[in-house]
Amino acid sequence: MLEQAGWVSSGLLMLLVGMVGIGVPELWRDELATWSAATRSVPQILSLASNVDGVHAPYYLVMHGWIAVFGDSAVSMRAPSLLAAAAAAGMVSLIGARLFGRWAGFLAGLIFVLVPEVSRMAQEARPYALLMFACALATFLLLAALDDPGWWRWLRYGAAIVLVGLTNMVALAILAGHLAVVFVVWWRSREQRLMRAGVVTAAALLALLPLLILGLGQQARQITWIPRPSLLALLGVDHPFAQGGGLWTQVFRSAPVAYAVLVLAALAWLRRDRAKVAAVTAVAVLPVLAIWVMSRVGTSY
């Protein structure tokens, strides 16, 4: 009962927090880009995607259908992000409950809602709230597949990875954490059915390959302005020499919140079930590290 109350209360709280002032700020530059693309016809959206912003074409097509039904007011265009953020909060609560118990899940969902970056993305007509939900869903389905590695559960996980890629290609870095967890669980159990993770992941990446190729061909026209992150930035140091600023404070959109969450994460290592703590730490940290490495050796993401 408490587990259900956890994800429901987290989702409802996210809705309440996200609705406060959701229509007050005017659409800003990136949201206007969403409006410009989504209000075109489907052939025009596809033509646009062939030249620029191709990786966001799935989101623009979704928003095209949404605007056709609900209109293009600021509140209407931001509503999908709010709903996705509420669903993400619920998924975070379910992940916490599955790993560490009902109270952990209950508190995890509430803390998630209080992160400033979460409420910001809940009020922005861009795909990032949908991305939060997709990543949380993929992580939850991964845990389910690790508990019972049948084909159906792995196929659900693969579908969630496709959803992650359709929402944001860079976020496929989450696989760095997921596959590390799968490898460790396999190493300890030698359960051969865990190898199915590699099959469904490869299939998901194959399905996303056309969009990935399209995005790689356009990145020089879209993201060359992003500064290359330094080692200081990776360590979270918000310093003039930390090009791009402290990474962790950017992730949370608030330095005090970032440090508070990191302290709570460190305290988790006092638990006895450190294998689970190590798993969630890998899922949280390895994707960020992977993006930092890619940004150092190639295009900065």
C-alpha angles and dihedrals in degrees: 000000000000091000090056091044089052099058094037094050092046092052094046092047090051090052091051095046093044095050093058105106094341093146098039103085114067117241108279129215099284093043089050087054087056091050092047093051100038095050092059124091119270093255089050091050090051091048090051091049091054089062107029141355092022093152089061094050094101090054092047091052091051091048090047089061093042094052091047088060105031105025133240104278117134091252093048094048092048095045095085089055091050092050091047092050090051090051090048091053090052091049092050089053091050092049091051092048093048093051106033109012140273098295091050090052092047092052095041092059092048093048090048091057091052094058106107094219090057095055090044093055089044087064100043127093092225131100098256098097088050087051092054089054093046093051093046091048092049091050092049092048090048090057090049091051092049089055093049111011097197120145095252093058092047091049090054089052091050091052090052090052089053088053090052091052094046088054099044127350095205089059089068082087084087085082088073089067097036097050091045089057092047091051093051092048090048092047091054098042104025087215103167094203088070087072086074086079089072092050096051092042091053090048091050092050090047090053089051095045097099092052091044092052090048092051094047089054092054103040093094088063096044119032108023088108092069109105118238107253119238128217088257089056091051090052089053097250109153096208135136089248091052096089110221093014130265108330098213094050088051091051092056097031089226129070095210092049091046093053092044092052092046090051091051089048091052091050089056088073088071088072121100095231093070093155089070091044089052090050096054090042089056091050090050100042110029096062090052091048091048092052090048092052092047089049091053097050100036141356112355114244 
